[in-house]
């Protein structure tokens, strides 16, 4: 991954992390925040984030329906698309 795409990916993760920080304190929200942290570690260490994104999607789907859930899904989708781009 080149420096430009790495920076863009970290910026997208920062957005996802900010949205996750807005979640409540119930169990599902805690799981989503943990998934986002694990995704950040995978991005930083150049590990494969694909299984982490799948787990994140499952836990986002467990959140109550609403605007924040839509924002989290959109941010996760942007990360997925950034990772799918040829390097």
VEXVO-924210 format. One record per residue: residue number from 1; residue in three letters; x, y, z of N, C-alpha, C, CB in turn. Coordinates in Angstrom, 3 decimals. Glycine has a CB too. Layout:
+-----+------+----------+----------+----------+----------+----------+----------+----------+----------+----------+----------+----------+----------+
| pos | code |     n.px |     n.py |     n.pz |    ca.px |    ca.py |    ca.pz |     c.px |     c.py |     c.pz |    cb.px |    cb.py |    cb.pz |
+-----+------+----------+----------+----------+----------+----------+----------+----------+----------+----------+----------+----------+----------+
| NUM |  ALA |        X |        Y |        Z |        X |        Y |        Z |        X |        Y |        Z |        X |        Y |        Z |
...
+-----+------+----------+----------+----------+----------+----------+----------+----------+----------+----------+----------+----------+----------+
***
This chain:
+-----+------+----------+----------+----------+----------+----------+----------+----------+----------+----------+----------+----------+----------+
| pos | code |     n.px |     n.py |     n.pz |    ca.px |    ca.py |    ca.pz |     c.px |     c.py |     c.pz |    cb.px |    cb.py |    cb.pz |
+-----+------+----------+----------+----------+----------+----------+----------+----------+----------+----------+----------+----------+----------+
|   1 |  UNK |    0.853 |   -1.170 |    0.000 |    0.000 |    0.000 |    0.000 |    0.898 |    1.231 |    0.000 |   -0.970 |   -0.001 |    1.224 |
|   2 |  UNK |    0.616 |    2.180 |   -0.888 |    1.460 |    3.372 |   -0.922 |    1.040 |    4.360 |    0.164 |    1.394 |    4.041 |   -2.305 |
|   3 |  UNK |    1.875 |    5.367 |    0.350 |    1.650 |    6.312 |    1.455 |    0.322 |    7.055 |    1.309 |    2.798 |    7.322 |    1.527 |
|   4 |  UNK |   -0.042 |    7.432 |    0.087 |   -1.297 |    8.162 |   -0.129 |   -2.513 |    7.344 |    0.228 |   -1.401 |    8.603 |   -1.560 |
|   5 |  UNK |   -2.537 |    6.093 |   -0.234 |   -3.696 |    5.253 |    0.075 |   -3.701 |    4.857 |    1.556 |   -3.699 |    3.991 |   -0.815 |
|   6 |  UNK |   -2.509 |    4.726 |    2.138 |   -2.410 |    4.421 |    3.561 |   -2.987 |    5.571 |    4.386 |   -0.942 |    4.151 |    3.959 |
|   7 |  UNK |   -2.646 |    6.788 |    4.018 |   -3.183 |    7.963 |    4.729 |   -4.694 |    8.064 |    4.553 |   -2.510 |    9.257 |    4.225 |
|   8 |  UNK |   -5.168 |    7.810 |    3.341 |   -6.612 |    7.866 |    3.094 |   -7.340 |    6.809 |    3.918 |   -6.914 |    7.671 |    1.594 |
|   9 |  UNK |   -6.763 |    5.621 |    3.986 |   -7.377 |    4.542 |    4.757 |   -7.418 |    4.900 |    6.237 |   -6.612 |    3.224 |    4.548 |
|  10 |  UNK |   -6.348 |    5.478 |    6.751 |   -6.316 |    5.890 |    8.159 |   -7.325 |    7.001 |    8.426 |   -4.905 |    6.357 |    8.551 |
|  11 |  UNK |   -7.510 |    7.884 |    7.452 |   -8.494 |    8.955 |    7.606 |   -9.913 |    8.361 |    7.639 |   -8.360 |    9.992 |    6.449 |
|  12 |  UNK |  -10.182 |    7.400 |    6.768 |  -11.487 |    6.740 |    6.764 |  -11.718 |    6.005 |    8.086 |  -11.593 |    5.756 |    5.576 |
|  13 |  UNK |  -10.677 |    5.358 |    8.585 |  -10.804 |    4.675 |    9.874 |  -11.061 |    5.684 |   10.991 |   -9.535 |    3.851 |   10.180 |
|  14 |  UNK |  -10.429 |    6.838 |   10.933 |  -10.658 |    7.878 |   11.934 |  -12.119 |    8.312 |   11.964 |   -9.763 |    9.083 |   11.657 |
|  15 |  UNK |  -12.710 |    8.427 |   10.781 |  -14.133 |    8.772 |   10.699 |  -14.986 |    7.678 |   11.334 |  -14.555 |    8.991 |    9.230 |
|  16 |  UNK |  -14.677 |    6.434 |   11.005 |  -15.411 |    5.303 |   11.581 |  -15.260 |    5.289 |   13.101 |  -14.912 |    3.966 |   10.982 |
|  17 |  UNK |  -14.066 |    5.562 |   13.574 |  -13.805 |    5.587 |   15.019 |  -14.585 |    6.706 |   15.705 |  -12.304 |    5.756 |   15.286 |
|  18 |  UNK |  -14.656 |    7.854 |   15.060 |  -15.415 |    8.968 |   15.624 |  -16.892 |    8.596 |   15.748 |  -15.251 |   10.232 |   14.756 |
|  19 |  UNK |  -17.464 |    7.992 |   14.707 |  -18.868 |    7.583 |   14.763 |  -19.090 |    6.538 |   15.861 |  -19.317 |    7.026 |   13.398 |
|  20 |  UNK |  -18.171 |    5.588 |   15.983 |  -18.307 |    4.550 |   17.015 |  -18.257 |    5.166 |   18.414 |  -17.196 |    3.485 |   16.864 |
|  21 |  UNK |  -17.516 |    6.246 |   18.557 |  -17.440 |    6.925 |   19.842 |  -18.756 |    7.560 |   20.264 |  -16.379 |    7.972 |   19.795 |
|  22 |  UNK |  -19.624 |    7.785 |   19.321 |  -20.932 |    8.380 |   19.622 |  -21.949 |    7.351 |   20.117 |  -21.478 |    9.075 |   18.389 |
|  23 |  UNK |  -21.598 |    6.079 |   20.054 |  -22.534 |    5.025 |   20.470 |  -22.728 |    5.031 |   21.981 |  -22.032 |    3.647 |   20.011 |
|  24 |  UNK |  -23.830 |    4.404 |   22.402 |  -24.138 |    4.281 |   23.831 |  -23.193 |    3.285 |   24.491 |  -25.604 |    3.843 |   24.040 |
|  25 |  UNK |  -23.574 |    2.841 |   25.665 |  -22.710 |    1.932 |   26.421 |  -23.264 |    0.515 |   26.507 |  -22.498 |    2.469 |   27.811 |
|  26 |  UNK |  -24.297 |    0.206 |   25.741 |  -24.831 |   -1.155 |   25.810 |  -23.871 |   -2.121 |   25.111 |  -26.245 |   -1.226 |   25.166 |
|  27 |  UNK |  -24.112 |   -3.393 |   25.294 |  -23.198 |   -4.451 |   24.863 |  -22.841 |   -4.371 |   23.381 |  -23.805 |   -5.794 |   25.157 |
|  28 |  UNK |  -23.819 |   -4.186 |   22.514 |  -23.552 |   -4.148 |   21.075 |  -22.659 |   -2.971 |   20.720 |  -24.863 |   -4.069 |   20.287 |
|  29 |  UNK |  -22.883 |   -1.837 |   21.338 |  -22.047 |   -0.667 |   21.070 |  -20.598 |   -0.916 |   21.489 |  -22.603 |    0.563 |   21.801 |
|  30 |  UNK |  -20.427 |   -1.574 |   22.616 |  -19.084 |   -1.919 |   23.088 |  -18.409 |   -2.854 |   22.086 |  -19.144 |   -2.578 |   24.493 |
|  31 |  UNK |  -19.165 |   -3.797 |   21.549 |  -18.616 |   -4.728 |   20.557 |  -18.206 |   -3.991 |   19.284 |  -19.641 |   -5.826 |   20.223 |
|  32 |  UNK |  -19.025 |   -3.050 |   18.840 |  -18.698 |   -2.279 |   17.636 |  -17.426 |   -1.466 |   17.862 |  -19.872 |   -1.345 |   17.247 |
|  33 |  UNK |  -17.320 |   -0.823 |   19.008 |  -16.106 |   -0.046 |   19.298 |  -14.866 |   -0.944 |   19.333 |  -16.255 |    0.696 |   20.640 |
|  34 |  UNK |  -15.000 |   -2.140 |   19.892 |  -13.876 |   -3.088 |   19.917 |  -13.507 |   -3.526 |   18.499 |  -14.227 |   -4.325 |   20.781 |
|  35 |  UNK |  -14.508 |   -3.735 |   17.655 |  -14.249 |   -4.102 |   16.254 |  -13.509 |   -2.985 |   15.526 |  -15.571 |   -4.419 |   15.524 |
|  36 |  UNK |  -13.904 |   -1.754 |   15.783 |  -13.266 |   -0.607 |   15.133 |  -11.813 |   -0.484 |   15.594 |  -14.043 |    0.699 |   15.438 |
|  37 |  UNK |  -11.568 |   -0.701 |   16.879 |  -10.180 |   -0.665 |   17.388 |   -9.339 |   -1.754 |   16.727 |  -10.156 |   -0.841 |   18.933 |
|  38 |  UNK |   -9.881 |   -2.973 |   16.641 |   -9.157 |   -4.091 |   16.023 |   -8.878 |   -3.802 |   14.541 |   -9.968 |   -5.407 |   16.169 |
|  39 |  UNK |   -9.829 |   -3.187 |   13.875 |   -9.636 |   -2.815 |   12.471 |   -8.495 |   -1.812 |   12.340 |  -10.936 |   -2.228 |   11.879 |
|  40 |  UNK |   -8.437 |   -0.857 |   13.243 |   -7.362 |    0.126 |   13.227 |   -5.997 |   -0.516 |   13.419 |   -7.593 |    1.164 |   14.298 |
|  41 |  UNK |   -5.930 |   -1.483 |   14.307 |   -4.671 |   -2.199 |   14.534 |   -4.272 |   -2.972 |   13.281 |   -4.796 |   -3.161 |   15.741 |
|  42 |  UNK |   -5.241 |   -3.611 |   12.643 |   -4.950 |   -4.354 |   11.408 |   -4.446 |   -3.419 |   10.315 |   -6.202 |   -5.104 |   10.922 |
|  43 |  UNK |   -5.046 |   -2.248 |   10.203 |   -4.615 |   -1.276 |    9.193 |   -3.197 |   -0.807 |    9.503 |   -5.588 |   -0.066 |    9.138 |
|  44 |  UNK |   -2.928 |   -0.512 |   10.768 |   -1.598 |   -0.037 |   11.166 |   -0.507 |   -1.070 |   10.943 |   -1.611 |    0.368 |   12.615 |
|  45 |  UNK |   -0.842 |   -2.346 |   11.139 |    0.159 |   -3.407 |   11.030 |    0.145 |   -4.087 |    9.662 |   -0.066 |   -4.440 |   12.112 |
|  46 |  UNK |   -0.678 |   -3.589 |    8.744 |   -0.805 |   -4.151 |    7.389 |   -1.293 |   -5.599 |    7.401 |    0.534 |   -4.074 |    6.666 |
|  47 |  UNK |   -2.069 |   -5.964 |    8.400 |   -2.692 |   -7.291 |    8.466 |   -3.961 |   -7.281 |    7.615 |   -3.018 |   -7.693 |    9.950 |
|  48 |  UNK |   -4.479 |   -8.450 |    7.312 |   -5.693 |   -8.555 |    6.501 |   -6.913 |   -8.144 |    7.330 |   -5.866 |  -10.000 |    5.956 |
|  49 |  UNK |   -7.559 |   -7.020 |    6.969 |   -8.707 |   -6.551 |    7.746 |  -10.047 |   -7.154 |    7.315 |   -8.789 |   -5.063 |    7.651 |
|  50 |  UNK |  -10.043 |   -8.010 |    6.295 |  -11.297 |   -8.534 |    5.751 |  -12.158 |   -9.233 |    6.802 |  -11.002 |   -9.496 |    4.625 |
|  51 |  UNK |  -11.615 |  -10.168 |    7.593 |  -12.488 |  -10.808 |    8.600 |  -12.975 |   -9.823 |    9.659 |  -11.748 |  -11.959 |    9.281 |
|  52 |  UNK |  -12.165 |   -8.823 |    9.957 |  -12.579 |   -7.816 |   10.941 |  -13.721 |   -6.967 |   10.402 |  -11.392 |   -6.918 |   11.327 |
|  53 |  UNK |  -13.674 |   -6.640 |    9.116 |  -14.766 |   -5.881 |    8.504 |  -16.062 |   -6.693 |    8.503 |  -14.396 |   -5.472 |    7.067 |
|  54 |  UNK |  -15.945 |   -8.003 |    8.288 |  -17.139 |   -8.851 |    8.305 |  -17.762 |   -8.884 |    9.701 |  -16.791 |  -10.280 |    7.844 |
|  55 |  UNK |  -16.924 |   -9.011 |   10.716 |  -17.418 |   -9.005 |   12.096 |  -18.041 |   -7.661 |   12.430 |  -16.283 |   -9.323 |   13.084 |
|  56 |  UNK |  -17.395 |   -6.585 |   11.994 |  -17.931 |   -5.242 |   12.224 |  -19.308 |   -5.100 |   11.583 |  -16.970 |   -4.171 |   11.666 |
|  57 |  UNK |  -19.461 |   -5.581 |   10.354 |  -20.758 |   -5.503 |    9.671 |  -21.848 |   -6.224 |   10.459 |  -20.654 |   -6.098 |    8.263 |
|  58 |  UNK |  -21.511 |   -7.396 |   10.977 |  -22.488 |   -8.171 |   11.758 |  -22.908 |   -7.393 |   13.004 |  -21.900 |   -9.550 |   12.160 |
|  59 |  UNK |  -21.935 |   -6.816 |   13.692 |  -22.256 |   -6.095 |   14.923 |  -22.958 |   -4.766 |   14.652 |  -20.991 |   -5.849 |   15.722 |
|  60 |  UNK |  -22.630 |   -4.104 |   13.557 |  -23.359 |   -2.884 |   13.192 |  -24.824 |   -3.225 |   12.926 |  -22.720 |   -2.205 |   11.941 |
|  61 |  UNK |  -25.070 |   -4.356 |   12.278 |  -26.445 |   -4.777 |   11.980 |  -27.245 |   -5.034 |   13.258 |  -26.435 |   -6.041 |   11.110 |
|  62 |  UNK |  -26.570 |   -5.330 |   14.348 |  -27.248 |   -5.587 |   15.630 |  -27.651 |   -4.303 |   16.352 |  -26.348 |   -6.412 |   16.537 |
|  63 |  UNK |  -27.082 |   -3.178 |   15.913 |  -27.428 |   -1.897 |   16.543 |  -28.871 |   -1.525 |   16.220 |  -26.467 |   -0.777 |   16.073 |
|  64 |  UNK |  -29.496 |   -0.724 |   17.066 |  -30.844 |   -0.245 |   16.743 |  -30.816 |    0.569 |   15.446 |  -31.417 |    0.612 |   17.909 |
|  65 |  UNK |  -31.872 |    0.450 |   14.697 |  -31.972 |    1.183 |   13.443 |  -31.900 |    2.682 |   13.705 |  -33.277 |    0.826 |   12.707 |
|  66 |  UNK |  -31.212 |    3.391 |   12.843 |  -31.119 |    4.828 |   13.022 |  -30.017 |    5.432 |   12.171 |  -30.886 |    5.157 |   14.473 |
|  67 |  UNK |  -29.889 |    6.730 |   12.273 |  -28.929 |    7.469 |   11.456 |  -27.484 |    7.078 |   11.758 |  -29.109 |    8.957 |   11.670 |
|  68 |  UNK |  -27.162 |    6.859 |   13.023 |  -25.791 |    6.508 |   13.384 |  -25.409 |    5.149 |   12.794 |  -25.625 |    6.493 |   14.914 |
|  69 |  UNK |  -26.320 |    4.211 |   12.810 |  -26.042 |    2.903 |   12.196 |  -25.786 |    3.068 |   10.702 |  -27.222 |    1.921 |   12.433 |
|  70 |  UNK |  -26.559 |    3.913 |   10.037 |  -26.344 |    4.171 |    8.606 |  -24.973 |    4.793 |    8.369 |  -27.446 |    5.095 |    8.051 |
|  71 |  UNK |  -24.580 |    5.723 |    9.242 |  -23.279 |    6.379 |    9.098 |  -22.139 |    5.377 |    9.291 |  -23.145 |    7.536 |   10.108 |
|  72 |  UNK |  -22.276 |    4.498 |   10.275 |  -21.260 |    3.475 |   10.505 |  -21.152 |    2.527 |    9.312 |  -21.578 |    2.686 |   11.778 |
|  73 |  UNK |  -22.291 |    2.108 |    8.777 |  -22.282 |    1.226 |    7.599 |  -21.616 |    1.903 |    6.412 |  -23.712 |    0.810 |    7.226 |
|  74 |  UNK |  -21.930 |    3.170 |    6.199 |  -21.344 |    3.901 |    5.076 |  -19.828 |    4.030 |    5.242 |  -21.987 |    5.294 |    4.950 |
|  75 |  UNK |  -19.378 |    4.338 |    6.445 |  -17.948 |    4.483 |    6.692 |  -17.228 |    3.147 |    6.516 |  -17.702 |    5.037 |    8.103 |
|  76 |  UNK |  -17.815 |    2.070 |    6.996 |  -17.218 |    0.739 |    6.816 |  -17.174 |    0.376 |    5.335 |  -18.013 |   -0.330 |    7.607 |
|  77 |  UNK |  -18.208 |    0.745 |    4.595 |  -18.232 |    0.495 |    3.150 |  -17.143 |    1.260 |    2.415 |  -19.585 |    0.866 |    2.579 |
|  78 |  UNK |  -16.875 |    2.484 |    2.850 |  -15.803 |    3.267 |    2.236 |  -14.450 |    2.606 |    2.489 |  -15.804 |    4.711 |    2.781 |
|  79 |  UNK |  -14.253 |    2.078 |    3.675 |  -13.005 |    1.382 |    3.982 |  -12.884 |    0.136 |    3.106 |  -12.938 |    1.002 |    5.488 |
|  80 |  UNK |  -13.966 |   -0.603 |    2.971 |  -13.957 |   -1.812 |    2.144 |  -13.608 |   -1.467 |    0.696 |  -15.326 |   -2.524 |    2.209 |
|  81 |  UNK |  -14.195 |   -0.403 |    0.172 |  -13.899 |   -0.002 |   -1.205 |  -12.445 |    0.462 |   -1.351 |  -14.855 |    1.117 |   -1.649 |
|  82 |  UNK |  -11.942 |    1.177 |   -0.353 |  -10.531 |    1.626 |   -0.397 |   -9.583 |    0.437 |   -0.385 |  -10.215 |    2.559 |    0.797 |
|  83 |  UNK |   -9.929 |   -0.592 |    0.367 |   -9.081 |   -1.785 |    0.416 |   -9.163 |   -2.593 |   -0.879 |   -9.479 |   -2.663 |    1.598 |
|  84 |  UNK |  -10.280 |   -2.509 |   -1.579 |  -10.472 |   -3.279 |   -2.805 |   -9.770 |   -2.653 |   -4.003 |  -11.947 |   -3.418 |   -3.098 |
|  85 |  UNK |   -9.404 |   -1.384 |   -3.895 |   -8.721 |   -0.714 |   -5.005 |   -7.364 |   -1.360 |   -5.233 |   -8.561 |    0.802 |   -4.726 |
|  86 |  UNK |   -6.981 |   -1.499 |   -6.515 |   -5.652 |   -2.047 |   -6.790 |   -4.565 |   -1.147 |   -6.230 |   -5.450 |   -2.238 |   -8.293 |
|  87 |  UNK |   -3.525 |   -1.756 |   -5.720 |   -2.440 |   -0.995 |   -5.098 |   -1.262 |   -0.915 |   -6.022 |   -2.022 |   -1.616 |   -3.773 |
+-----+------+----------+----------+----------+----------+----------+----------+----------+----------+----------+----------+----------+----------+
***
